[in-house]
Amino acid sequence: MKKFLFFLLICQISFAQKETYWQQHVNYTMDIDMDVEKFQYKGKQKLVYTNNSPDVLKEVFYHLQFNAFQPGSDMDIRLQNIPDPDRRMVNNLGTRENPVYQSRIAELKPDEIGYQKVISLQQNGKPVSYEVIGTILKVKLNQAIQPGEKSTFDMVFEAQVPIQIRRNGRNNREGVALSMAQWYPKLAEYDDEGWHISQYIAREFYGVWGDFDVTLHIHKDYVVGGTGYLQNPQEVGHGYEDKSKALKLPQGDKLTWHFKAPNVHDFSWAADPEYIHDMIIGENKVALHFFYKNNPETNENWKKLQPKTAELLSYYNKHIGEYPYQQYSVIQAGDGGMEYAMCTFITGGRNLGSLIGVTAHEFAHTWFQFLLATNELKHGWMDEGFTSYISSLAENEILDQKLDNPNEGSYISYYRLVASGQEQPQSLHADKFNYNFSYSWAAYSKGSVFLAQLGYIIGEENLAETLKKYYADFKFKHPKPNDFKRSAEKVSGLQLDWYLNYWTQTTSTIDYAVQNVEAKKITLANLGSMPMPLDVLVTYTDGKTELFNIPLQDMMGHKPTKAKVLPSWSWVHPSYSFETQKPIKSVEIDPKNLMADIDKNNNKVIQ
């Protein structure tokens, strides 16, 4: 009997262990020597990797993403075959009406390509064998890493910064010298689904949480901004227009910049000899840094951006959760806007509205992807969509736009996606969409509508609390779609599995109609393939109105509402009828237009 009880205990412990959340950990120490004339650099990297998984790891993988910027790479071939390539990555040899696109990567010369070459790699002091497969480095370990064990990898590598084509590179179109994202050999993520080692085609990212200690040797004329906390500001004269004011003069023609970044999953930086550097203090004493090119046409916009960025910080702190770091940098770099740890790269030659808008979006990504670190390759809608939703609300408030539905543009784009006939499920891997536009509208627009419409389903107050609970429960983790759904269910008390399934895993659409109105009887019809709860506004012949709520049966309840709640509607029934107490003048489904019904023409009937 004792043996049997012991066996049951072991089974219970084993089951509990399988259910316990875990994530891997990395600790990077890097020393980088940059040649700004050749756009090449040499690096030494020490990586301590902790295997927190229950699995024995016999191999590991690194990303070598600069290798994508070479003729014949997967990114190059994808550009040459997708029907609507990213315009930043191609040259148009035809006309605007009849474009003929040519991949910019295909035209790169040997001194313009990007590469990351591993010179040597050791595990725990002993050389290991490895193989480069495009943008992936496959490493066969001499010694398997057991659950709970640490392993130390020492790497020597060389790299060349590509001509700026997408996200990173040198000499972008605004003249920024170095936009250094995806610049170091980066260990791939291993989670409960296994290794995530997609070839890089310039879409999205997924990284391992950890700590970074980065030392950068670069020409003394360059100003550097990016991830982490600068450890030696006085030595580099950081913040001084005249670097001769630095307390420690450089040896030779280079300065050494030393950064540390705790508890992040990436490290990025940018550098230029003409950067202006401003800094203000935001809420909770967070230092907000701004690095931008000296341009009389845009300098004033960059000055005006700064207090608005502080307002954005306060808004996101209040509506999602407090920013946990002590600095954030807005940097003119890259090719549009892209979020990174403690910073963003944005193009700076914009009018003020555009500059605030792109900063609002990229800053919001600090919460939705960099603190709530979803795998954006698999669930891009969770970071792009959620970011679009909250940044639209933030802009509406801090710019006093007074919009009834700040996310109306997302609804319009979603309707266009459906009408295009090219919609694919949001759950599709980001790289695998047939068209760039269908990915963008699915991730950004349909992802934003996911949240706005969820407010319609569970109530605006519950949605607001859900965002805060989601952040509190999953910051510094790798949440998945079900994690967000469970946060919403716990806040609202409603069942939402049906919503997550229909909206993110299918291309089912919503189409409800007022089918018939006779005296005091209303009949509604579900003409679409996705069920929903309904708000129905009835105007009576005496001019008075009454709002009704019809819950979806699958919800097992209804949102908080002042409307009269009717019996629930099961998805299997194509129609639903109810009677009123007075003669009817008109009936309207979803009067606030928060439900993404693809045909609004049949939503209202006037007698």
Long-range contacts (C-beta under 8 A, 24 or more apart in sequence): 17-54, 18-54, 21-477, 22-52, 22-53, 22-54, 22-192, 23-52, 23-191, 23-208, 23-209, 23-477, 23-478, 24-49, 24-50, 24-51, 24-52, 24-53, 24-189, 24-190, 24-191, 24-208, 24-209, 25-49, 25-50, 25-52, 25-208, 25-209, 25-210, 26-50, 26-187, 26-208, 26-209, 26-210, 26-211, 27-210, 27-211, 28-184, 28-210, 28-211, 28-212, 28-213, 28-214, 28-267, 29-213, 29-214, 30-184, 30-212, 30-213, 30-214, 30-215, 31-215, 31-217, 32-184, 32-214, 32-215, 32-216, 32-217, 33-217, 34-178, 34-216, 34-217, 34-218, 34-219, 34-271, 36-177, 36-178, 36-218, 36-219, 36-222, 38-111, 38-160, 39-160, 39-161, 39-170, 39-178, 40-158, 40-159, 40-160, 40-161, 41-158, 41-159, 41-161, 42-156, 42-157, 42-158, 43-155, 43-156, 43-157, 43-158, 43-159, 43-184, 44-154, 44-155, 44-156, 45-153, 45-154, 45-155, 45-156, 45-157, 45-184, 45-185, 46-152, 46-153, 46-154, 46-155, 47-152, 47-153, 47-154, 47-155, 47-187, 48-150, 48-151, 48-152, 48-153, 49-145, 49-150, 49-151, 49-152, 49-153, 49-187, 50-149, 50-150, 51-145, 51-146, 51-147, 51-148, 51-149, 51-150, 51-151, 52-147, 52-148, 53-147, 53-190, 53-191, 53-192, 54-147, 55-147, 56-144, 56-145, 56-146, 56-147, 57-141, 57-144, 57-145, 57-190, 58-140, 58-141, 58-144, 59-138, 59-139, 59-140, 59-141, 60-139, 60-141, 60-145, 60-153, 60-187, 60-188, 60-190, 61-136, 61-137, 61-138, 61-139, 61-187, 61-188, 61-195, 61-197, 62-136, 62-137, 62-139, 62-185, 62-186, 62-187, 62-188, 63-135, 63-136, 63-137, 63-182, 63-185, 63-186, 63-187, 63-188, 63-197, 63-200, 64-116, 64-118, 64-132, 64-135, 64-136, 64-137, 64-185, 65-116, 65-135, 65-182, 65-186, 65-200, 66-114, 66-115, 66-116, 66-159, 66-160, 66-161, 66-162, 66-168, 66-182, 66-183, 67-114, 67-115, 67-116, 67-132, 67-134, 67-135, 67-200, 68-105, 68-114, 68-134, 68-135, 68-199, 68-200, 68-201, 68-202, 69-105, 69-108, 69-113, 69-114, 69-115, 69-162, 69-163, 69-165, 69-169, 70-105, 70-108, 70-113, 70-114, 70-115, 71-105, 71-106, 71-107, 71-108, 71-113, 72-106, 73-105, 73-134, 73-135, 74-134, 74-135, 74-199, 74-200, 74-201, 75-105, 75-166, 75-199, 75-200, 75-201, 75-202, 76-103, 76-105, 76-106, 78-201, 78-431, 79-103, 79-104, 79-105, 79-106, 80-106, 82-434, 82-435, 82-436, 83-434, 83-435, 84-435, 84-436, 84-437, 85-436, 86-166, 86-202, 86-436, 88-165, 88-166, 88-335, 88-336, 89-165, 89-166, 89-202, 104-163, 104-165, 105-165, 108-162, 108-163, 111-160, 112-162, 112-163, 113-160, 113-162, 114-159, 114-160, 114-161, 114-162, 114-169, 115-159, 115-160, 116-157, 116-158, 116-159, 116-184, 116-185, 117-157, 117-158, 117-159, 118-155, 118-156, 118-157, 118-185, 119-156, 119-157, 119-158, 120-154, 120-155, 120-156, 121-153, 121-154, 121-155, 121-156, 122-153, 122-154, 122-155, 123-151, 123-152, 123-153, 124-151, 124-152, 125-152, 125-154, 134-199, 134-200, 135-199, 135-200, 136-188, 136-197, 136-199, 137-185, 155-185, 157-184, 157-185, 159-183, 159-184, 164-334, 164-335, 165-335, 166-202, 166-335, 167-202, 167-334, 167-335, 167-338, 167-345, 168-334, 172-333, 172-334, 172-335, 172-347, 173-335, 173-347, 174-293, 174-332, 174-347, 174-348, 174-349, 175-272, 175-274, 175-293, 176-270, 176-272, 176-293, 176-332, 176-333, 176-334, 177-222, 177-271, 177-272, 177-273, 178-222, 178-269, 178-270, 178-271, 178-272, 178-333, 179-270, 179-333, 179-334, 179-335, 179-345, 180-226, 180-268, 180-269, 180-270, 180-271, 181-266, 181-268, 181-334, 181-338, 181-340, 181-345, 182-268, 183-268, 183-269, 184-267, 186-266, 189-375, 189-478, 191-375, 191-478, 196-375, 196-377, 198-377, 198-429, 198-431, 199-431, 201-431, 203-377, 203-380, 203-430, 203-431, 203-439, 204-376, 204-377, 204-380, 204-383, 204-430, 205-266, 205-376, 205-377, 206-373, 206-375, 206-376, 206-377, 206-378, 206-478, 207-265, 207-266, 207-373, 208-265, 209-263, 209-264, 209-265, 209-373, 209-476, 210-263, 210-264, 210-265, 211-260, 211-261, 211-262, 211-263, 211-264, 212-259, 212-260, 212-261, 212-264, 212-267, 213-259, 213-260, 214-258, 214-259, 214-260, 214-261, 214-267, 214-269, 215-256, 215-257, 215-258, 215-259, 216-256, 216-257, 216-258, 216-259, 216-269, 217-254, 217-255, 217-256, 217-257, 218-254, 218-255, 218-257, 218-271, 219-253, 219-254, 219-255, 219-273, 220-250, 220-253, 220-254, 220-255, 221-273, 222-255, 222-271, 222-272, 222-273, 223-271, 223-272, 223-273, 223-275, 223-277, 223-291, 224-257, 224-269, 224-270, 224-271, 225-269, 225-270, 225-271, 225-275, 225-277, 225-289, 225-291, 225-329, 225-331, 225-343, 226-259, 226-267, 226-268, 226-269, 226-270, 226-329, 226-331, 226-340, 226-342, 226-343, 227-259, 227-261, 227-264, 227-266, 227-267, 227-268, 227-269, 227-340, 227-341, 227-342, 227-343, 228-259, 228-260, 228-261, 228-264, 228-267, 228-341, 228-342, 229-259, 229-260, 229-261, 229-326, 229-327, 230-257, 230-258, 230-259, 231-258, 231-259, 231-260, 232-256, 232-257, 232-258, 238-277, 239-277, 239-279, 261-341, 261-342, 263-324, 263-476, 264-341, 264-342, 264-370, 265-341, 265-370, 265-373, 266-340, 266-341, 266-370, 267-340, 267-341, 268-340, 268-341, 268-343, 268-345, 270-331, 270-332, 270-333, 270-334, 270-345, 275-332, 276-302, 278-302, 278-303, 278-306, 280-306, 280-307, 280-309, 280-310, 282-309, 282-310, 282-313, 282-314, 282-328, 283-310, 283-313, 283-314, 283-317, 284-317, 284-322, 284-323, 285-326, 286-313, 286-323, 286-325, 286-326, 286-327, 286-328, 287-326, 287-327, 287-328, 288-313, 288-327, 288-328, 288-329, 288-330, 289-327, 289-328, 289-329, 289-330, 290-329, 290-330, 290-331, 291-329, 291-330, 291-331, 291-332, 291-333, 292-331, 292-332, 292-348, 293-332, 293-348, 295-348, 295-349, 297-349, 298-348, 298-349, 298-350, 301-350, 301-351, 301-352, 301-355, 302-332, 302-348, 302-355, 304-352, 305-330, 305-352, 305-355, 305-356, 305-359, 308-356, 308-359, 308-398, 309-359, 309-363, 311-398, 312-359, 312-360, 312-363, 312-364, 312-394, 312-398, 313-363, 315-393, 315-394, 315-397, 315-398, 316-363, 316-364, 316-366, 316-367, 316-390, 316-394, 319-390, 319-393, 319-394, 319-464, 319-467, 319-468, 320-367, 320-390, 320-467, 320-468, 320-471, 321-367, 321-371, 321-468, 321-471, 321-472, 321-475, 323-366, 323-367, 324-371, 324-475, 328-363, 328-366, 330-359, 330-362, 330-363, 337-361, 337-362, 338-362, 339-363, 339-365, 339-366, 339-369, 339-370, 340-370, 341-370, 342-366, 353-399, 356-395, 356-398, 356-399, 357-391, 357-395, 360-391, 360-394, 360-395, 360-398, 361-387, 361-388, 361-391, 363-391, 364-390, 364-391, 364-394, 367-471, 371-471, 371-475, 371-476, 372-470, 372-471, 372-474, 372-475, 372-477, 372-479, 373-476, 373-477, 373-478, 373-479, 374-478, 374-479, 374-480, 375-478, 375-480, 376-430, 377-429, 377-430, 377-431, 378-427, 378-429, 378-430, 379-426, 379-427, 379-480, 379-481, 380-426, 380-430, 380-439, 380-442, 380-443, 380-447, 381-426, 381-442, 381-443, 381-446, 381-447, 381-450, 381-504, 382-447, 382-479, 382-481, 382-484, 384-443, 384-444, 384-447, 385-443, 385-444, 385-445, 385-446, 385-447, 385-448, 385-449, 385-450, 385-451, 386-447, 386-448, 386-451, 388-444, 388-445, 388-447, 388-448, 389-447, 389-448, 389-451, 389-452, 390-467, 392-448, 404-592, 405-452, 405-592, 405-593, 405-594, 407-448, 407-449, 407-451, 407-452, 409-445, 410-444, 410-445, 410-446, 410-448, 410-449, 410-452, 411-445, 411-449, 411-452, 411-593, 411-596, 413-441, 413-444, 413-445, 414-441, 414-445, 414-446, 414-449, 414-596, 415-596, 415-598, 416-441, 417-441, 417-442, 417-445, 417-446, 418-507, 418-509, 418-598, 423-507, 424-507, 425-504, 425-505, 425-506, 425-507, 426-503, 426-504, 426-505, 427-481, 427-504, 427-505, 446-503, 449-596, 450-503, 450-504, 452-594, 453-503, 453-594, 453-595, 453-596, 454-488, 454-496, 454-499, 455-594, 456-535, 456-590, 456-592, 456-594, 456-595, 457-494, 457-496, 457-499, 457-532, 457-533, 457-555, 457-559, 458-488, 458-491, 458-492, 458-494, 458-496, 458-559, 459-492, 459-559, 459-560, 459-561, 461-560, 462-488, 462-491, 462-492, 462-559, 462-560, 463-488, 465-491, 466-491, 466-492, 492-559, 493-557, 494-555, 494-556, 494-557, 494-558, 494-559, 495-554, 495-555, 495-556, 495-557, 496-555, 497-554, 498-531, 498-552, 498-554, 498-555, 498-571, 502-530, 502-531, 503-530, 506-530, 509-598, 510-595, 510-596, 510-597, 510-598, 511-597, 511-598, 511-599, 511-602, 512-589, 512-590, 512-595, 512-597, 512-602, 512-603, 513-589, 513-599, 513-602, 513-603, 514-587, 514-588, 514-589, 514-602, 514-603, 514-604, 514-605, 515-575, 517-584, 517-587, 517-605, 517-607, 519-583, 519-584, 520-579, 520-580, 520-581, 520-582, 520-583, 520-584, 521-577, 521-578, 521-579, 521-580, 522-577, 522-578, 522-579, 522-580, 522-584, 522-587, 523-575, 523-576, 523-577, 524-550, 524-575, 524-576, 524-577, 524-589, 525-574, 525-575, 525-576, 526-569, 526-571, 526-573, 526-574, 526-575, 526-576, 527-599, 527-602, 528-597, 528-598, 531-569, 531-571, 532-595, 533-558, 533-559, 533-569, 534-569, 534-589, 534-590, 534-595, 535-561, 535-563, 535-589, 535-590, 535-591, 535-592, 535-595, 536-587, 536-588, 536-589, 536-590, 537-587, 537-588, 537-591, 538-580, 538-584, 538-586, 538-587, 539-584, 539-585, 539-586, 539-587, 539-588, 540-580, 540-582, 540-583, 540-584, 540-585, 541-582, 541-583, 541-584, 541-585, 541-607, 542-582, 543-585, 544-582, 546-580, 547-591, 548-578, 550-576, 550-578
